[in-house]
Amino acid sequence: MSSAETNAAARIRVRGLAKRYGAFEVFRDVAFDVGQREVVTIVGASGCGKTTLLRCLDGLLPADGGEIWIDAQRLAAPIAGVAMVFQHFGLFPWKTVYDNVAYGLRMAGASREEIGRRVPHFIALVGLAGFEQAYPYQMSGGMQQRCGLARALAIDPAVLLMDEPFAAVDAQTREILQFELLRIWEGKPTSMIFVTHSIEEAVLMGDRVFVLKGRPSRVAETIAIDLPRPRTRATLRLPRFAELRERVWSTLMSEARQAEFQLSGG
């Protein structure tokens, strides 16, 4: 997607966003747009505020400056149509897969008939059919994250926020889930912001990569990912994939080394 197309069809608009904790500024003057059918990935050194930014976009944390717009609505608190998938699954341990996936729909006041129609569909979509009555403690990390993804998708979000969703699973499961998410997104593209520490994951998933740098941080560079979709394991072997990965890494190298010796800001 070109920048002109993104701006013309922006679903998310961020202008002059700032967040601080006391005297410590996490980020300042953050500004970007995300299109209606676009995946933006965010990378940056540890402590640069990636997760804090995502929580502001979800309305879970108040910003200390600037504005966030979702379509025509200025964000002041969590709103319908925005769903978040957390790194550590975020499931209710006392609820079954079915009830975890149904939770957001029940909170939104969906009818029993709608819940009964939508929940099995999204459980099957993420590959958990047959595990409807399982509890989180009975499932692997990958299965728990599939459940968290199904819960987010079930409310039919216009915006999907992903906070390092595959960081807590092993490498093999992570790769499986990456391509599962790509498959699901291809079937119903939406606006997605995906925070990750993995440069490979950022390049594989994104249409653009935002690189956060500085203290306080800002979007220091935007890298267009001109890899064809749909993306598969063959994408990882493309020379262009390696070139883009190296470009993202080169923008982060010095920042990452400096961040090892500074206090974390989120």
Backbone as JSON, one array per atom type, in Angstrom:
{
  "sequence": "MSSAETNAAARIRVRGLAKRYGAFEVFRDVAFDVGQREVVTIVGASGCGKTTLLRCLDGLLPADGGEIWIDAQRLAAPIAGVAMVFQHFGLFPWKTVYDNVAYGLRMAGASREEIGRRVPHFIALVGLAGFEQAYPYQMSGGMQQRCGLARALAIDPAVLLMDEPFAAVDAQTREILQFELLRIWEGKPTSMIFVTHSIEEAVLMGDRVFVLKGRPSRVAETIAIDLPRPRTRATLRLPRFAELRERVWSTLMSEARQAEFQLSGG",
  "N": [[0.84, -1.19, 0.0], [0.63, 2.18, -0.93], [1.84, 5.33, 0.45], [0.07, 7.36, -0.14], [-2.32, 5.99, -0.63], [-2.69, 4.9, 1.9], [-3.07, 7.19, 3.53], [-5.38, 8.21, 2.39], [-7.24, 6.34, 3.05], [-7.24, 6.0, 5.8], [-7.72, 4.28, 8.8], [-6.84, 4.37, 11.41], [-5.61, 7.15, 13.07], [-2.97, 8.89, 14.37], [-1.79, 11.57, 16.21], [0.71, 13.63, 17.35], [1.21, 12.19, 19.74], [1.87, 11.59, 23.18], [3.45, 10.25, 26.1], [4.08, 9.96, 29.53], [5.69, 9.04, 32.61], [5.63, 10.44, 35.51], [8.5, 12.35, 35.72], [9.67, 11.05, 33.65], [9.74, 10.69, 30.23], [8.16, 8.61, 28.01], [7.42, 8.39, 25.25], [7.2, 10.87, 22.62], [5.43, 13.19, 20.62], [4.47, 11.35, 18.67], [3.36, 10.27, 15.57], [1.26, 8.92, 13.09], [-0.43, 7.13, 10.43], [-2.73, 4.43, 9.84], [-3.85, 2.24, 7.43], [-7.06, 0.93, 6.22], [-6.91, -1.69, 5.42], [-4.45, -2.65, 6.27], [-1.38, -3.87, 7.62], [0.64, -2.9, 10.16], [3.77, -3.13, 11.57], [5.6, -2.78, 14.62], [8.74, -2.03, 15.81], [11.54, -1.8, 18.06], [14.11, -0.81, 20.38], [14.5, -2.48, 23.56], [12.45, -1.2, 26.11], [11.62, 1.11, 24.82], [8.99, 1.81, 24.68], [7.03, 0.42, 23.23], [4.94, -1.39, 23.97], [3.57, 0.27, 25.74], [2.68, 2.26, 23.99], [0.91, 0.73, 22.43], [-1.03, 0.1, 24.35], [-2.05, 2.61, 24.86], [-3.28, 3.04, 22.4], [-5.31, 1.2, 22.58], [-6.88, 2.31, 24.47], [-6.46, 1.62, 27.08], [-4.54, 2.89, 28.57], [-4.21, 6.28, 29.47], [-3.21, 8.87, 27.26], [-0.75, 11.48, 27.48], [-0.67, 13.6, 25.89], [-1.59, 14.8, 22.63], [-3.57, 13.09, 20.05], [-5.72, 10.33, 19.29], [-7.41, 8.81, 16.71], [-9.96, 6.66, 15.74], [-11.35, 5.65, 12.91], [-13.96, 7.85, 12.65], [-14.0, 8.55, 15.26], [-12.79, 10.02, 18.17], [-10.42, 8.75, 20.37], [-10.93, 8.17, 23.76], [-11.29, 6.38, 25.69], [-11.51, 2.76, 26.08], [-12.99, 1.42, 23.12], [-15.7, 0.04, 21.17], [-15.0, -2.38, 18.64], [-12.27, -2.43, 18.63], [-9.75, -4.65, 19.3], [-7.54, -6.54, 21.38], [-4.69, -8.61, 21.51], [-2.8, -10.31, 23.8], [0.6, -10.79, 25.0], [0.89, -12.74, 27.0], [-1.31, -14.39, 26.79], [-3.8, -13.9, 28.36], [-6.15, -15.16, 29.14], [-9.14, -16.23, 30.89], [-8.69, -18.26, 33.57], [-10.62, -19.88, 34.77], [-12.57, -20.27, 32.92], [-13.88, -22.07, 30.13], [-12.61, -22.87, 26.78], [-14.7, -22.2, 25.01], [-16.22, -20.36, 26.56], [-14.31, -18.4, 27.09], [-13.84, -17.41, 24.49], [-16.36, -16.46, 23.95], [-16.58, -14.31, 25.64], [-16.1, -11.51, 25.0], [-18.2, -11.01, 23.23], [-20.42, -11.41, 24.89], [-20.01, -9.31, 26.69], [-20.52, -7.24, 24.98], [-23.19, -7.44, 24.66], [-24.33, -9.29, 22.94], [-26.73, -11.51, 21.47], [-27.92, -14.75, 22.61], [-28.25, -16.42, 20.45], [-26.61, -15.27, 18.48], [-24.12, -15.52, 19.71], [-23.96, -18.29, 19.85], [-23.71, -18.85, 17.19], [-21.42, -17.46, 16.26], [-19.23, -18.07, 17.97], [-18.49, -20.93, 17.74], [-17.66, -20.82, 15.05], [-15.34, -19.16, 15.06], [-13.7, -20.51, 16.83], [-13.23, -22.81, 15.36], [-11.94, -21.59, 13.2], [-9.43, -20.86, 14.19], [-8.35, -23.29, 14.62], [-9.13, -24.87, 16.83], [-11.29, -26.54, 17.07], [-13.18, -29.02, 18.7], [-12.03, -28.66, 21.13], [-13.61, -27.15, 22.72], [-14.58, -27.32, 25.37], [-12.35, -27.38, 26.92], [-10.04, -26.26, 29.46], [-7.82, -23.46, 30.12], [-5.48, -24.38, 31.53], [-5.21, -26.94, 30.65], [-4.19, -26.83, 28.14], [-1.65, -26.32, 25.62], [0.82, -23.64, 25.27], [0.65, -22.58, 22.68], [-1.95, -23.35, 21.92], [-3.42, -21.92, 23.8], [-2.86, -19.31, 22.96], [-4.06, -19.33, 20.46], [-6.7, -19.48, 21.31], [-6.93, -16.96, 22.57], [-6.66, -15.36, 20.3], [-8.93, -16.12, 18.84], [-10.91, -15.14, 20.56], [-10.48, -12.39, 20.28], [-11.02, -12.05, 17.53], [-13.67, -12.76, 17.36], [-15.37, -10.65, 17.99], [-15.46, -9.25, 15.73], [-13.47, -7.21, 14.95], [-12.61, -3.88, 13.9], [-10.11, -2.94, 14.24], [-7.16, -4.54, 15.1], [-5.03, -5.19, 17.66], [-1.84, -6.28, 18.42], [0.15, -7.48, 20.87], [3.16, -8.44, 20.98], [2.38, -11.2, 20.39], [3.26, -13.83, 20.01], [5.48, -14.28, 21.49], [5.71, -15.76, 23.81], [5.74, -18.43, 23.23], [7.26, -21.49, 21.96], [9.83, -21.65, 19.37], [9.09, -23.18, 17.09], [6.29, -23.37, 17.35], [5.72, -20.69, 17.26], [6.31, -19.99, 14.58], [4.38, -21.51, 13.25], [2.03, -20.26, 14.22], [2.37, -17.67, 13.24], [1.96, -18.0, 10.45], [-0.6, -19.02, 10.51], [-2.01, -16.79, 11.47], [-1.53, -15.02, 9.34], [-2.93, -16.38, 7.33], [-5.57, -16.21, 8.31], [-5.9, -13.43, 8.37], [-5.72, -12.83, 5.62], [-8.15, -13.83, 4.76], [-9.95, -12.08, 5.92], [-9.13, -9.14, 5.82], [-8.02, -6.56, 7.97], [-7.4, -3.58, 9.91], [-4.31, -3.76, 11.41], [-2.08, -3.56, 14.1], [1.03, -4.53, 15.06], [3.1, -5.37, 17.52], [6.45, -6.26, 18.05], [9.5, -7.93, 19.04], [10.96, -9.25, 17.23], [12.74, -9.0, 14.32], [12.53, -10.48, 11.93], [9.88, -11.38, 12.13], [8.53, -8.95, 12.07], [9.05, -8.06, 9.45], [7.95, -10.15, 7.96], [5.19, -10.05, 8.62], [4.28, -7.42, 8.17], [2.95, -4.61, 6.25], [4.11, -2.19, 6.42], [6.92, -1.2, 8.41], [7.33, 0.32, 11.47], [9.86, 2.02, 13.06], [10.77, 2.57, 16.27], [12.67, 4.96, 17.99], [15.03, 6.66, 20.12], [15.09, 8.8, 23.1], [12.94, 10.71, 24.72], [11.04, 8.24, 22.86], [10.24, 8.06, 19.33], [8.62, 7.74, 16.11], [11.04, 6.95, 14.19], [11.76, 5.99, 11.71], [10.14, 4.78, 8.8], [9.53, 1.86, 7.13], [8.77, 0.56, 4.1], [7.31, -2.51, 3.23], [7.69, -4.35, 0.61], [6.87, -6.93, -0.16], [5.25, -9.63, -1.83], [1.82, -10.56, -1.3], [-0.42, -13.38, -0.94], [1.59, -14.28, 1.93], [3.95, -16.8, 2.52], [5.84, -19.67, 3.74], [7.76, -19.73, 1.8], [8.24, -17.08, 1.34], [10.12, -16.35, 3.22], [12.48, -17.15, 2.09], [13.06, -15.45, 0.05], [15.26, -13.25, -1.7], [14.66, -10.52, -1.4], [13.35, -10.44, 1.05], [15.48, -10.93, 2.82], [16.99, -8.63, 2.32], [15.28, -6.59, 3.26], [15.03, -7.34, 5.92], [17.68, -6.89, 6.77], [17.83, -4.15, 6.44], [15.99, -3.16, 8.36], [17.22, -4.14, 10.65], [19.66, -2.73, 10.61], [18.87, -0.15, 11.24], [18.26, -0.39, 13.87], [20.46, -1.3, 15.31], [22.51, 0.3, 16.69], [20.91, 1.63, 18.5], [19.8, -0.46, 19.99], [22.05, -1.45, 21.31], [22.73, 0.7, 22.98], [20.46, 0.78, 24.57], [20.73, -1.32, 26.32], [21.97, -0.4, 28.57], [20.33, 1.35, 29.87], [17.52, 2.5, 31.84], [14.32, 0.87, 31.88], [11.36, 1.91, 30.11], [8.89, 0.88, 29.54]],
  "CA": [[0.0, 0.0, 0.0], [1.4, 3.4, -0.98], [1.5, 6.27, 1.5], [-1.12, 8.1, -0.57], [-3.48, 5.12, -0.39], [-2.86, 4.76, 3.34], [-3.63, 8.42, 4.07], [-6.73, 8.39, 1.88], [-8.14, 5.34, 3.63], [-6.75, 5.75, 7.16], [-8.65, 3.9, 9.86], [-6.23, 4.85, 12.64], [-4.81, 8.36, 12.91], [-2.31, 9.29, 15.62], [-1.19, 12.89, 16.02], [1.37, 14.27, 18.48], [0.95, 11.41, 20.95], [2.92, 11.64, 24.19], [3.18, 9.53, 27.34], [5.14, 10.09, 30.52], [5.48, 8.57, 33.97], [6.35, 11.43, 36.29], [9.43, 13.13, 34.91], [10.2, 10.22, 32.57], [8.96, 10.68, 29.0], [8.29, 7.36, 27.27], [7.49, 8.82, 23.84], [6.73, 12.25, 22.42], [5.14, 13.62, 19.25], [4.31, 10.19, 17.79], [2.31, 10.52, 14.57], [1.22, 8.0, 11.96], [-1.73, 6.63, 9.99], [-2.8, 3.02, 9.46], [-4.95, 2.07, 6.5], [-8.14, 0.03, 6.58], [-6.52, -3.07, 5.1], [-3.01, -2.57, 6.39], [-0.69, -4.38, 8.81], [1.83, -2.15, 10.54], [4.52, -3.73, 12.67], [6.38, -1.8, 15.38], [9.93, -2.57, 16.45], [12.34, -0.82, 18.76], [14.92, -1.35, 21.45], [13.79, -2.73, 24.81], [12.21, -0.02, 26.92], [11.31, 2.31, 24.04], [7.59, 2.16, 24.85], [6.17, -0.22, 22.23], [3.73, -1.87, 24.62], [2.86, 1.44, 26.26], [1.99, 2.86, 22.85], [-0.22, -0.12, 22.06], [-2.06, 0.23, 25.38], [-2.72, 3.89, 24.61], [-4.15, 2.86, 21.24], [-6.46, 0.41, 23.0], [-7.62, 3.05, 25.47], [-6.19, 1.09, 28.42], [-3.74, 3.9, 29.24], [-4.44, 7.62, 28.92], [-2.05, 9.6, 26.74], [-0.51, 12.77, 28.14], [-0.68, 14.62, 24.86], [-1.92, 14.32, 21.3], [-4.88, 12.53, 19.75], [-5.88, 9.07, 18.57], [-8.71, 8.7, 16.06], [-10.34, 5.4, 15.1], [-12.35, 6.13, 11.97], [-14.35, 9.23, 12.96], [-14.17, 8.67, 16.72], [-11.57, 10.32, 18.94], [-10.3, 7.77, 21.45], [-10.76, 8.67, 25.12], [-11.44, 5.18, 26.53], [-11.71, 1.62, 25.17], [-14.18, 1.52, 22.28], [-16.08, -1.15, 20.41], [-14.34, -2.52, 17.36], [-10.83, -2.52, 18.83], [-9.45, -5.85, 20.08], [-6.12, -6.68, 21.67], [-4.19, -9.94, 21.86], [-1.67, -10.06, 24.69], [1.72, -11.72, 24.95], [0.72, -13.84, 27.95], [-2.6, -15.06, 26.53], [-4.89, -13.1, 28.91], [-7.38, -15.95, 29.25], [-9.69, -16.46, 32.22], [-8.38, -19.67, 33.83], [-11.8, -20.62, 35.21], [-13.51, -20.38, 31.81], [-13.5, -22.97, 29.04], [-12.32, -22.22, 25.5], [-15.94, -21.62, 24.5], [-16.61, -19.19, 27.34], [-13.32, -17.36, 26.86], [-14.08, -16.81, 23.18], [-17.65, -15.77, 24.0], [-16.59, -13.25, 26.65], [-16.26, -10.19, 24.41], [-19.55, -10.91, 22.68], [-21.35, -11.23, 26.01], [-19.82, -7.95, 27.19], [-21.12, -6.33, 24.0], [-24.63, -7.62, 24.67], [-24.78, -10.15, 21.84], [-27.77, -12.47, 21.83], [-27.48, -16.14, 22.72], [-28.21, -17.0, 19.11], [-25.41, -14.78, 17.8], [-22.97, -16.16, 20.36], [-23.95, -19.69, 19.43], [-23.3, -18.92, 15.78], [-20.1, -16.91, 16.02], [-18.15, -18.68, 18.75], [-17.95, -22.14, 17.09], [-16.98, -20.46, 13.81], [-13.99, -18.64, 15.3], [-12.93, -21.6, 17.43], [-12.77, -23.64, 14.24], [-11.05, -20.81, 12.35], [-8.07, -20.87, 14.75], [-7.9, -24.67, 14.72], [-9.41, -25.44, 18.15], [-12.52, -27.34, 17.08], [-13.02, -30.21, 19.52], [-11.48, -28.27, 22.43], [-14.49, -26.11, 23.25], [-14.78, -27.45, 26.81], [-11.05, -27.44, 27.61], [-9.64, -25.1, 30.25], [-6.47, -23.03, 29.74], [-4.4, -25.17, 32.12], [-5.12, -28.2, 29.93], [-3.74, -26.58, 26.78], [-0.3, -25.79, 25.39], [0.87, -22.2, 25.06], [0.14, -22.27, 21.34], [-3.41, -23.47, 21.93], [-3.96, -20.79, 24.56], [-2.8, -18.1, 22.15], [-5.13, -19.49, 19.46], [-7.94, -19.12, 21.99], [-6.93, -15.52, 22.7], [-6.9, -14.79, 18.97], [-10.34, -16.35, 18.52], [-11.71, -14.2, 21.36], [-10.36, -11.07, 19.66], [-11.67, -12.03, 16.22], [-15.12, -13.03, 17.47], [-16.13, -9.4, 18.07], [-15.37, -8.65, 14.39], [-12.86, -5.9, 15.17], [-12.08, -3.07, 12.81], [-8.7, -2.76, 14.57], [-6.6, -5.65, 15.87], [-3.76, -4.8, 18.26], [-1.12, -7.5, 18.8], [1.26, -7.13, 21.75], [4.1, -9.57, 20.98], [1.47, -12.31, 20.71], [3.86, -15.16, 19.9], [6.77, -14.27, 22.19], [5.73, -16.69, 24.95], [5.69, -19.82, 22.77], [8.52, -21.94, 21.39], [10.1, -21.17, 18.01], [8.3, -23.92, 16.1], [4.89, -22.94, 17.48], [5.66, -19.3, 16.81], [6.24, -19.95, 13.12], [3.05, -22.02, 12.87], [1.02, -19.25, 14.52], [2.55, -16.56, 12.31], [1.32, -18.28, 9.18], [-2.04, -19.13, 10.78], [-2.55, -15.43, 11.52], [-1.53, -14.5, 7.98], [-4.03, -17.02, 6.62], [-6.82, -15.64, 8.8], [-5.97, -12.04, 7.93], [-6.01, -12.81, 4.19], [-9.58, -14.07, 4.59], [-10.71, -10.91, 6.37], [-8.13, -8.13, 6.17], [-8.45, -5.47, 8.81], [-6.26, -2.79, 10.35], [-3.6, -4.47, 12.46], [-0.8, -3.05, 14.58], [1.66, -5.73, 15.59], [4.35, -5.06, 18.22], [7.3, -7.44, 18.14], [10.94, -7.77, 19.17], [11.58, -10.04, 16.17], [12.82, -8.3, 13.03], [11.97, -11.37, 10.91], [8.43, -11.36, 12.26], [8.07, -7.63, 11.63], [9.1, -8.0, 7.99], [7.01, -11.14, 7.43], [3.79, -9.72, 8.86], [3.87, -6.05, 7.93], [3.0, -3.83, 5.03], [5.12, -1.21, 6.78], [7.53, -1.35, 9.72], [7.67, 1.56, 12.17], [11.0, 1.84, 13.96], [10.8, 3.54, 17.36], [14.02, 5.24, 18.45], [15.23, 7.88, 20.88], [14.64, 8.94, 24.49], [11.78, 9.84, 24.51], [11.03, 7.63, 21.53], [9.36, 8.55, 18.27], [8.74, 6.93, 14.9], [12.22, 7.51, 13.54], [11.84, 5.55, 10.32], [9.07, 3.92, 8.3], [10.09, 1.03, 6.06], [7.73, -0.13, 3.32], [7.62, -3.92, 2.98], [7.12, -4.59, -0.72], [6.81, -8.37, -0.43], [3.91, -9.98, -2.3], [0.89, -11.35, -0.5], [-0.25, -13.91, 0.41], [2.94, -14.65, 2.33], [4.08, -18.2, 2.93], [7.21, -19.97, 4.15], [8.64, -19.38, 0.68], [8.58, -15.66, 1.48], [11.33, -16.25, 4.04], [13.65, -17.47, 1.28], [13.24, -14.46, -1.01], [16.34, -12.29, -1.48], [14.12, -9.24, -0.94], [13.1, -10.58, 2.48], [16.76, -10.75, 3.5], [17.37, -7.22, 2.19], [14.45, -5.79, 4.16], [15.42, -7.66, 7.29], [18.94, -6.2, 7.06], [17.57, -2.71, 6.55], [15.39, -2.9, 9.67], [18.23, -4.4, 11.68], [20.68, -1.68, 10.61], [18.32, 1.03, 11.9], [18.1, -0.68, 15.29], [21.65, -1.86, 15.94], [23.13, 1.18, 17.68], [19.91, 1.92, 19.53], [19.66, -1.64, 20.85], [23.22, -1.54, 22.17], [22.63, 1.75, 23.99], [19.34, 0.49, 25.47], [21.12, -2.32, 27.32], [22.53, 0.27, 29.73], [19.4, 2.37, 30.32], [16.35, 1.99, 32.54], [13.17, 0.57, 31.03], [10.22, 2.82, 30.21], [7.65, 0.23, 29.12]],
  "C": [[0.88, 1.25, 0.0], [0.98, 4.33, 0.15], [0.25, 7.06, 1.14], [-2.38, 7.28, -0.31], [-3.76, 5.0, 1.1], [-3.54, 5.99, 3.91], [-5.07, 8.62, 3.63], [-7.72, 7.46, 2.57], [-7.74, 5.01, 5.07], [-7.9, 5.38, 8.09], [-8.16, 4.4, 11.21], [-5.4, 6.08, 12.31], [-4.27, 8.77, 14.28], [-1.57, 10.59, 15.35], [-0.6, 13.39, 17.33], [1.25, 13.52, 19.79], [2.15, 11.44, 21.89], [2.47, 10.86, 25.42], [4.36, 9.68, 28.27], [4.7, 9.43, 31.83], [6.29, 9.48, 34.87], [7.22, 12.27, 35.38], [9.95, 12.36, 33.71], [9.26, 10.23, 31.38], [9.21, 9.38, 28.25], [8.4, 7.65, 25.78], [6.86, 10.2, 23.73], [6.5, 12.48, 20.94], [5.12, 12.44, 18.27], [3.13, 10.45, 16.85], [2.41, 9.5, 13.45], [-0.24, 7.71, 11.61], [-1.61, 5.15, 9.71], [-4.04, 2.85, 8.59], [-5.95, 1.01, 6.93], [-7.83, -1.43, 6.29], [-5.01, -3.21, 5.21], [-2.54, -3.21, 7.7], [0.56, -3.55, 9.01], [2.49, -2.88, 11.7], [5.41, -2.67, 13.3], [7.53, -2.52, 16.05], [10.68, -1.44, 17.12], [13.11, -1.49, 19.86], [14.07, -1.57, 22.7], [13.66, -1.43, 25.59], [11.81, 1.22, 26.15], [9.83, 2.67, 24.08], [6.64, 1.53, 23.86], [4.85, -0.68, 22.85], [2.91, -0.72, 25.19], [2.08, 2.12, 25.15], [0.76, 2.05, 22.47], [-1.36, 0.0, 23.07], [-2.77, 1.59, 25.3], [-3.69, 3.77, 23.44], [-5.4, 2.05, 21.57], [-7.33, 1.16, 24.0], [-7.41, 2.55, 26.88], [-5.34, 2.04, 29.24], [-4.08, 5.26, 28.64], [-3.15, 8.21, 28.4], [-1.94, 10.93, 27.48], [-0.43, 13.92, 27.14], [-1.03, 13.99, 23.53], [-3.29, 13.67, 21.2], [-4.74, 11.2, 19.04], [-7.29, 9.05, 18.0], [-8.85, 7.31, 15.46], [-11.54, 5.7, 14.21], [-12.7, 7.57, 12.36], [-14.44, 9.5, 14.46], [-12.83, 8.95, 17.39], [-11.54, 9.42, 20.16], [-10.06, 8.47, 22.78], [-10.84, 7.53, 26.14], [-11.58, 4.01, 25.57], [-13.02, 1.73, 24.41], [-14.45, 0.2, 21.59], [-15.33, -1.17, 19.08], [-12.83, -2.54, 17.42], [-10.56, -3.7, 19.75], [-7.94, -5.99, 20.24], [-5.81, -8.12, 22.03], [-2.87, -9.73, 22.6], [-0.6, -11.14, 24.55], [1.47, -12.95, 25.82], [-0.73, -14.32, 27.96], [-3.8, -14.29, 27.08], [-6.2, -13.84, 29.02], [-7.84, -16.01, 30.71], [-9.49, -17.94, 32.56], [-9.57, -20.51, 34.25], [-12.85, -20.78, 34.11], [-12.97, -21.36, 30.76], [-13.12, -22.17, 27.8], [-13.57, -21.51, 24.98], [-16.28, -20.33, 25.23], [-15.58, -18.07, 27.24], [-13.57, -16.65, 25.54], [-15.38, -16.0, 23.18], [-17.63, -14.51, 24.85], [-16.85, -11.87, 26.04], [-17.64, -9.98, 23.83], [-20.58, -10.7, 23.78], [-21.25, -9.82, 26.58], [-20.48, -6.92, 26.27], [-22.63, -6.49, 23.9], [-25.16, -8.46, 23.53], [-25.82, -11.15, 22.33], [-27.18, -13.87, 21.95], [-27.35, -16.78, 21.36], [-26.95, -16.55, 18.36], [-24.16, -15.41, 18.39], [-22.84, -17.61, 19.9], [-23.54, -19.87, 17.99], [-21.84, -18.52, 15.6], [-18.99, -17.67, 16.73], [-17.63, -19.97, 18.11], [-17.19, -21.83, 15.8], [-15.54, -20.03, 14.07], [-13.12, -19.64, 16.04], [-12.38, -22.51, 16.33], [-11.75, -22.9, 13.38], [-9.61, -20.85, 12.86], [-7.58, -22.29, 15.03], [-8.13, -25.33, 16.07], [-10.72, -26.22, 18.22], [-12.27, -28.65, 17.81], [-12.49, -29.91, 20.91], [-12.35, -27.23, 23.13], [-14.61, -26.14, 24.77], [-13.47, -27.59, 27.59], [-10.8, -26.15, 28.37], [-8.2, -24.72, 29.9], [-5.35, -23.91, 30.28], [-4.21, -26.52, 31.41], [-4.48, -28.05, 28.55], [-2.3, -26.09, 26.75], [-0.37, -24.27, 25.23], [0.32, -21.8, 23.71], [-1.38, -22.34, 21.27], [-4.05, -22.32, 22.7], [-3.94, -19.51, 23.72], [-3.81, -18.16, 21.0], [-6.47, -19.09, 20.06], [-8.04, -17.61, 22.15], [-7.2, -14.82, 21.38], [-8.36, -14.95, 18.57], [-11.24, -15.39, 19.29], [-11.67, -12.8, 20.75], [-11.13, -11.0, 18.35], [-13.18, -12.14, 16.31], [-15.94, -11.75, 17.51], [-16.08, -8.63, 16.75], [-14.72, -7.28, 14.46], [-12.47, -5.2, 13.88], [-10.58, -2.88, 12.98], [-8.26, -3.9, 15.46], [-5.21, -5.23, 16.33], [-3.08, -6.04, 18.82], [0.13, -7.12, 19.59], [2.2, -8.32, 21.9], [3.37, -10.89, 21.21], [2.12, -13.68, 20.69], [5.18, -15.27, 20.67], [6.85, -15.33, 23.28], [5.69, -18.15, 24.53], [7.04, -20.19, 22.15], [8.62, -21.56, 19.91], [9.26, -21.87, 16.96], [6.84, -23.49, 16.14], [4.72, -21.52, 16.99], [5.52, -19.22, 15.3], [4.88, -20.46, 12.64], [1.99, -20.95, 13.06], [1.16, -18.03, 13.61], [1.79, -16.81, 11.01], [-0.18, -18.54, 9.34], [-2.67, -17.74, 10.8], [-2.57, -14.8, 10.13], [-2.68, -15.09, 7.16], [-5.37, -16.41, 7.03], [-6.98, -14.21, 8.3], [-6.29, -11.94, 6.44], [-7.5, -13.01, 3.93], [-10.43, -12.9, 5.0], [-9.74, -9.83, 6.79], [-8.75, -7.01, 6.98], [-7.23, -4.64, 9.16], [-5.6, -3.5, 11.52], [-2.3, -3.73, 12.8], [-0.17, -4.15, 15.42], [3.01, -5.33, 16.19], [5.17, -6.34, 18.36], [8.74, -7.04, 18.4], [11.68, -8.45, 18.01], [11.56, -9.28, 14.86], [12.24, -9.16, 11.92], [10.46, -11.35, 10.93], [7.86, -10.03, 11.76], [8.01, -7.55, 10.11], [8.08, -8.97, 7.38], [5.57, -10.67, 7.51], [3.36, -8.4, 8.22], [3.81, -5.61, 6.49], [3.99, -2.68, 5.19], [5.66, -1.57, 8.16], [7.84, 0.03, 10.26], [8.8, 1.25, 13.14], [10.96, 2.96, 15.0], [12.24, 3.7, 17.85], [14.0, 6.51, 19.29], [14.74, 7.79, 22.3], [14.22, 10.38, 24.71], [11.72, 9.35, 23.06], [10.04, 8.31, 20.6], [9.48, 7.58, 17.1], [9.85, 7.54, 14.06], [12.33, 7.13, 12.08], [10.65, 4.66, 10.01], [9.61, 3.19, 7.08], [8.95, 0.29, 5.37], [8.2, -1.55, 3.01], [6.92, -4.32, 1.69], [7.2, -6.07, -1.1], [5.39, -8.73, -0.87], [3.11, -10.74, -1.24], [0.07, -12.21, -1.44], [1.19, -14.35, 0.67], [2.95, -16.05, 2.91], [5.51, -18.42, 3.42], [8.21, -19.67, 3.04], [9.06, -17.92, 0.73], [9.89, -15.49, 2.24], [12.6, -16.49, 3.25], [13.92, -16.45, 0.17], [14.43, -13.56, -0.7], [15.84, -10.95, -0.95], [13.79, -9.29, 0.56], [14.39, -10.34, 3.26], [17.21, -9.3, 3.44], [16.59, -6.35, 3.17], [14.78, -6.07, 5.62], [16.69, -6.91, 7.68], [18.73, -4.7, 7.22], [16.97, -2.37, 7.91], [16.44, -3.07, 10.76], [19.24, -3.26, 11.76], [20.17, -0.42, 11.29], [18.25, 0.85, 13.41], [19.4, -0.97, 16.02], [22.23, -0.95, 17.03], [22.18, 1.47, 18.83], [19.79, 0.76, 20.5], [20.85, -1.76, 21.8], [23.17, -0.51, 23.29], [21.57, 1.41, 25.03], [19.71, -0.52, 26.54], [21.57, -1.66, 28.62], [21.64, 1.39, 30.24], [18.21, 1.7, 31.01], [15.18, 1.84, 31.59], [12.07, 1.6, 31.25], [8.94, 2.18, 29.76], [7.84, -0.57, 27.87]]
}
